[in-house]
């Protein structure tokens, strides 16, 4: 009987350590603990051009990540890009005149949505809309305009 | 020329019959699961010999793989001034690919070959036919517990491999080479997604566990009952498992991470 109890113990240890390993991966390595979809609310913003923004791109305010982009779609009536933002429920005090703009992290980094809070007393509610938006800066467009301008000046 | 085509046809026929026998064998294994679960002692014994005895090789290899990833990743990333992303690199490569694949390869070498040799010898020494004489179904009694044990152990071992590897990478990265420890973990948490990366890695290891145990048991059960036949079957187990693990890994990766 002694033999089988040691075997039981070892198998128990093995299973426990495997589960601890998987749990460690889930909680410590992935983003599961830091952000979950359940306690968040949705707001939409319409951009003239959402550039290279992707689903899961971060949404940040003052440089801190407060949510992520959940969907990007094209509105065939207004020819705008409709971007849905999932904001962590903790941050429910964004004024309703918040400005959303699409920035690039570094020169070649990924694009993200930056929220600039305004001065309104009213807060954005779930399914609310951001009215003031600023499109992504398309680098090629900016270079094109610059070249065009310098050619004009030479005339 | 005719001879060549004849041989091609013959080998196709042989591989089809083998596949058919293997599928039939799999159905027998799966239909035996219920009768194993009512006698968990059988399963426990096999979990010991398949899982616990593979524990050491998996953790030690995981540690070293993580340490090598930390070193190599650091040298490459520091050329671009991006040492802080070492954590993402180590964790993503371990969780997505190396964890499931390397642990499955080690598992095939450590446990799969032992299973084949054991079953093959049981067949060669007519223990299996002896059991049939006593009206004990050898598949239910011998094969299914081993299959279930492999199937259960594999994801646990792969998770352990990745976890130990990430710690090994951290030991080298922030302990030896001076990557900031906070950046290592926070970049990792920002870069690794629970569903996309970790769950997909676990699914991979479940598939590999299924396939390697199936191959190992079938090769043993199907071995020619001589000492030479058993040794050939053991070789085939390791070779076929390695091929199917790597091939399936490509297919699963293309399916899971293709549309990013």
Interface residues (C-beta under 8 A of the other chain):
Chain A: X4 X7 X8 X10 X11 X13 X14 X15 X17 X18 X19 X20 X21 X22 X24 X25 X26 X28 X29 X30 X31 X32 X33 X34 X65
Chain B: X41 X44 X45 X47 X48 X51 X52 X55 X91 X95 X153 X155 X156 X157 X159 X160 X161 X162 X163 X164 X166 X185 X188 X189 X190 X192 X193 X194 X197 X198 X202
